[in-house]
Amino acid sequence: MSIVVKKWNELAEVKAELAARDWFFATSGNLSIKVTDDPLTFLVTASGKDKRKQTDEDFLLVDAAGRPAEKTHLKPSAETLLHVEIYNRTNAGCVLHVHTVDNNLISELYASNGEAVFSGQEIIKAFGIWEENAAVRIPIINNDADIPTLAREFANHVHGDAGAVLIHNHGITVWGRTAFEAKKHLEAWEFLFRWQVKRLLLQRSGLPVG
């Protein structure tokens, strides 16, 4: 089995899991997985596809600039430049971007703070943080319609081989050293977003929540 086929299957499995959670509304979202380091190539979702379905045109191979590395009629996802920034700056092996109701609400609620902070939740251990009452922060950046401009702002928050950024009303981008790590971190962030949204609703209804 070639490395491209192996990575294709690995990314397809992740896509299927996220699709089962209904995290790909209206063809939104994009995923990628690194194939080679030198030269850098990675598989990324093709633009405009229904990601709840599995086809042989779900992904295409692109180069370090996000351009197709092979002849194809497919176009890379619009936000491929964000993936480019991650792969060129870190040793990440997988990038996942999804739009959910909860992550959009959190980005709206805390946009003026420039970040959202969560603490006191056991799920934080998914990030490898084991201190009692630990807190995690996720930056929130403006959603610029010009993708190169958005990518430059996004790049200011790409520092390690694993991380996450919320784009205001435009979803979360998570990356990790492996597809497993990226998916685990995405699931942990989405848990925290959903927990906070429900917590705020319960508080508003007058129930004594933390």
N, C-alpha and C positions, 0 to 999 in steps of 0.2 A: 504493500500500500504506500503510495507516495505521500510526502509530507503535506502537500496541498489537500489531498483527499482526507487525510487524517484530521487536519485542522478544520476542514469543511464540516466533517461529521461532528466534531466537538462543538463547533459554533451552532450547528443545526440543533443539537440537543439542548443547548442553552436557550435558543430561540423558541423551541417547542415548550420548554418549561415556563418561560415568561409569557408566551401566548396563552398558555393554560390559565394563567393568572389574569388574563385580559388586560395586559399592560401595553397593548399596541393599538390604541384607538385610532381609527381612520388612517391607517398606514403609518402613523407616527412612530418615532423611535428609530434607532440605528444601533447596530452591533458590529464589532470587528474582533479579529483574533490575529496575532502576529504569526507569520509563516516562516520568514527568514530574517536574520539579523544583518547580514552583509552580502548583498545589498538588502536594505530593509524592504520587505513586502508584507502586506497583510490583506486578509479577506475582509470585506466590508459589505454590509447589506446594500442591495441595489435599490435605487430610488423608486418610490411609488408602488412598491409591492405590498400585497396583503400578507403581513408577517404571521398571521394565524394559519397560513397554509405553507406546506413544504413543497418546493419545486426545485428543478435543477438550475433555476436562474435567481435564486435567493441572494447569492453573494457574487462578488467579482474580486479578482486580485488587483491590488493597486500598489504603487511604488511609494517612496518616501515623501513625495509631494502630493499624494492622494490621487494620482492620475492612473488610469487603467494600465496595468503592466502587460496585458495581452490584448489582442484585437477582440473587441466585443461591441455589441450594440447597447449594452447596459450602461447606465450612469450611476456613479457612486452616490450614496446618500448625501443630502445637502450639507450636513454637518461633518463630513469626512475630514475637513481641515482641523477640527477639534481633536480627532483621533491622531492626526498627523503630529500635532503639538505634543501629545502624550508620548507617542512612540519615539519621537526624536529627542525628547528630553529625559525619558526614564527607561527603565528596564521592564516596563509593563508588558504583559502578554495578551491582555484582553481589555476591551472597552465596551461598556454597555450604557445606552442612553434611552430612557423611557419617560413618557409623559403620563403621569397619573393624576387623578383629582387631588389626592392628598399632597403630593409633592408640589403641585401648583398652588394649592392653598397655603402651604408653609412658605413658599417663596413670596407670596403676596403678603402674608401676615408679617413677615420679618424682613421685607425688602429694605426698609429704611434703616435697619440695623446693620445691613451688609453681611449678616450671618444669622444662622439659627443654632441655638445651643441646647443640648439635651443632657440630662444627668439622672442618676439614680435608677437606671434601667439595666437589668441583667444582660439584655441583648447587646450592650456595649462591648461585652467580652468578645463578640464576633470580630471586632477590630483589633484584637490582641491586647486589649487594655484590661488589666485585672485589678486595678486599684479600687478600693471600696468607695462608692459614691463618685466614681469618675465621671467626667463630663467630656462630651465630644462636640465639635463645632464644624459646621459646613458653611463655606462662603456662599453668598448669593450675589450674582452679578447681573447687570442689566442685559436685557435681551435686545441686541442690535440686529436689525434685519440684514445688515451687510455682514456676511459670514466671515470674510477676512478680518473685519474690525472686531467681531465677536471673538474670533480665534485669538487675536492678540490680547484682548482682555482676559480671556479664559486662561491663556498661557501664564499669566501672572500668578495663578493659583495651582500650577502644576509643579510640584516639588519632589514628590517621592514616587516609588514604584507602585504604590497603592494610594488612592485618594478619591475625592468626590467634590463636585461643584454643582450647585443649584443655579439654574438660569431662570430669571424672573419670568414666571408664567410660560416656561419653555422646558420644563422637566429637569431631570438629574442626569449627570454624566458621572459614571463610576468606572474606575480602572483598578486592575490588580495584576499581580505577577502571573497568575494563571486564570483560566476561565472560572474555575471553582472559587477562587478568592474573590474575583470581581462579582460573581453572582451572590456569594455569601454577603459581601458588603452591601450590595444593592438591596438584598432582602432585609438586612438589618436597618438600613436607612429608611426603607419604606415602612417597616414596623414602627420606627420612632415617629415618622410623620403621621401615620395613622393614629398612633397612641396620643400624640399631642392634639390632633384635631378633635378626637373624641373627648379627651380630657377638657378641652376648652368648651366644648358643647355642654358637657355635664356641669361644669362650673357655672355656665350661663343659665342653666336650668335651676341652679340653686343647690345642687347636691354638694356635699362636703368632700371634694376631691382635692388632694394635696396642694 
